Amino acid sequence: MPKYGIHAFTLNGFWDNQIAPKVIAEAAELGFDHLEIPVLRPDEFDSGTVARALAQNKIAAVGSLCLPKEAHLPFNPKGALQFLKTAVDRVSDFGGKQLLGCLYCNLGTLTKAPPTADELKKCAAVLAELRGYAGPKGVTLGIEPVNRYETYLCNTGADATSLIQATGADDIVIHFDTYHMNIEEDSFSGALQKAGKLAGYIHMSESHRGLPGEGTVEWDDVFAGLKAANYTGPLVLEAFAAINPDLIGATCLWRKSRYQPRELAVKGLQFLKAKAAEHGL
């Protein structure tokens, strides 16, 4: 039976040490197995508060992020590595087992050119060093390919596979996202099957970032691909009813959702469970 996760920004457009306990409690109340927690500001992140709330509500969590503009990896490898190490520390401290997302880039930083060999080499070198730092702390890494309008470095599952292979690591996974796949992949099932065992995490996100099933994502193809790839990771609802100010510019999320956050979470989970059962996951 699949595990189901939810991104914290689906429930609340903000994340700080005061809001954290409420969001954690709500995710658990709604029946999710784990919460994906944004670690966008690791220097301000209180892992103790998060750990206590997770324990009290008997729910697991992982961390995710994109790099701040000043730490876009190819421009500032040293700064990116320090930022990522701090994020790993925060995830380890609250008991998380994964750090995922755009560990290689700042969303919205574009060069008007494809990545150079040197840029990709820097990304692989930093991720390899980060993997060595995170492993002893019990934290594994996931690389999220995102669309061409948000980054030029890694847009497809094939791009992520190449980047992971360049690190020489055997335990970094691809963090897929159906919103980005809908733009960049030839097919959902094809990309997932090609990734195979590297497919370790997935955001279930609609084409308009709203309620799954109400956009243009071919959900039957997504679930067929997960089934064919023998996917065993979580199905993670990522939709946005409230917009985080740190991401609004990069993700171009201007319009308000027709759904309230709680309604989006409840209906989204129902949709994912029905599709998973239909496809025998």
N, C-alpha and C positions, 0 to 999 in steps of 0.2 A: 504493500500500500504506500502511495507517495506521501512525502512530507510536504506541508504547505507553509510557505513563509509570506511575509508582507513587508514591504519597505515602509519605514517609519513615516516618510513624507506622504504616504497614502492617507494616513490618519491625521497628520498635523503638518502644516507647512513649515513649522519651526522645530528645531531641536536644541535644547539647552539643558542644563543640569536641573532646572526646576520643572520643565515639561516632561523630562525623561520618564519618571515613575508613572505618570498618567498614561503615556503612550504605551509603555510596556504592559501595564495592567489591562488596557483596552485590547491590545493584540491577543493577549492570553484569553480574555473573556470571550472574544469572538471566535476562538477555536483554532488559532494559528499555532503551528508547531515552533516557529521561530520568527524573530523580528530582525530585519536588516537595519542596522543602525548607522546613520551617517557619521563619519569621523572627519568632517571637513575642517574642524578646528581642534586638532588633538591637544594643543597646549592648554585649551580651556575645558577639556573633557574630563569629567569626574567619573572614573571607572568604578570607584567604590559605591557611589550612588546607584549606578547602573547594575552592578553585580548584586547589590542587595534587592533591588526591585525585580531582577530576573529570578532570583532565588525565591522571593516571596510569592511570585506569580507562576513559578514552575514552568518557565518558558526559556528556550535557548535563544542565542543571538549570534550574529556575525557582524562584521564591520565592513563598510564600503566607503569609497571616496573618489574624488578626482583631485588632481593637484592644483594648488593655487597658482595664479598667473605667474608670480615671481619664481615658482619652482617647476615650471614646465620642463620636463626632464631633459630634452636635448639642449635646451638653453642653459640649464643650471643643474647638471648631474649631482653635484655635491649637495646643493640645497634640497633637491628632490629626495635624495637618499636619506638625509637627516629628517625631513618631514615624514617620510614613509616609516622610518624606524620608530619615530615617536608614535605614529599611528599603530604600529604593530604592538608596541608596549601597552597602549591603552586597550587594544582588543584582548591581548593576553591577560591583562589585569582584570577585565570583567568576565573572563572565562570563555571568550570567543575562540573558535577554532579556525576561522577564515577571515582574511582581508581581501576584498574583491573590488572590482570597478576599474576605473581609468587610472591605474597606478603609474602610467607612463606619460600622461599629458594633462594639460589644463584645457578644459572644454571651452571652445571658442577661440583658442590660439591657432591661427592658420598662417601659413607662409606663402600662399598662392602658388605652391609647388608641391610635388610629391615628396615623400621622405627621402632623404639622402642615405647612402650607405653608412655614413658616419653617424647620422642621427639614430638609425636603427641599431648600430653597434653600441652606442651609448645607452640606449634603452635596455638592451639585452644585458649589458655589463652591470647596470644598476640593479636590475631585477634579479640577476644571479646573486649579487652580493646581499640583496634584501632577503632572498630565499634562505641563504646561509644564516642570516641573523634571526629570521622568523622561525625556522625549523626547531631549534632547541626550546623555543618558547611555546611550542605546540600550535603554531599558527601557520596555515598553508595559504597560498596566494591564488587568486583568480584574475584573469585578464579579460576585460570587457571591450570587445570591438564596438565602436560607435560610428554613426553615419558621417559622411564626408563634410557635412556642414558644421560639425562640431570638432572634428579632428582630421588631420591628414595622415596620421601615423598608423592607425590600425582600424580598418573599416569592416573587415569580414572575418569569418571563422578561419579562412585560409591565412589571412594576415596574422591572426593571433597564433595559429599553429606555428608559423615561421618564426615568430618572435619567441615563443616558448622553446622551440628547438634550438634557437640561437643561445639561450641561457644555459643549455646543457642540463636543465633540471628535469626530473621525471615525475614531479608531484605538483606542478603548476597546472591549473585547469583553465579552460575557456569559460568565461562568464557570458553566455549568450543573452540577448535581449530581443524579443520579437519585434519591438518597435523599430530598432535599428536594422534587424534582419529584413523587415518588410521593405526597406529602402535599398539595401545593399546586396542581398543574396539572390541568386537565381531561383532558389526555392528553399523553403524552411526545412523540409525533410532532407533534401540533398546536402545542405550545409551541416545538419546534425549528424547524418550518417557519415559524411566525410571526416568530421571531427572525431567520431567514435568515442573512445574512452577519455579523450581530452575534454569532452563536453561534461562539465561537472556542476554547472549552476546555470539557472536561466530565469530571467525576468519575463514574466508573462504580462506583456504590455500591449495595449491596443494601438492601432495606427494613429489615433488622435489623442493618445494618453488617457483615454477615458475608460468606460466600462468594457471589459473584454466581451466580444460578441456583437458589439454595436458599431464596429469599424470595418476595415478591409483586410485585417489579418486573416489568413486562411488557417483557422484553428485546427481543422481536421488534418491538414498537412503537417502542422506543428506537432500534434500528438502522434501522428503516424511516424514522424521522424524520431521522436523521443523513444517510441516503442522499438523501432528498427535499430536504434543506436544502443539499446539496452541501458537507457539513461536511468540512473539510480539517485540522482540528486534531487533537491527540493524544487517544487513549483512555486515561484515567488511572485505574488501579485505586486505589480508596480503601476499605479495609476495616480493621477494627481487631481485632487479636489481643492487642495490649498497649495499655493505656490511658494516655494522657498526662495527668499530674496537672493541667496548666494548663487542660485542656478537659473533664475528667470531669464537673464540675458543670453546665456549660452544655449539654453534649451528652447527659447522663444515661446514660453508658455504664458501667453497674455490673457487668454479667455478663461473666464470662470466656468467651472464644471456645472452641469445641470444637477449633479448629485452632491449630497453632503458626504463628508469623508466616511462616516460610519456606514451609510447606505452603499457606497462604492465598495467598501471592504466586504460587507455581507454578501452582496450580489456577485461580486467578483469571485469570492471563495466558492459560492454555490456553482457558478459557471465552471470553474476549474475542476471541481470535484465531479461534476456531471460528465465533462469531457474525458477526464482520466478514467472514469468507470466505463464509459462508452468504448474507449480504445484499449482497455485491459491493462492499464499501467498499475 
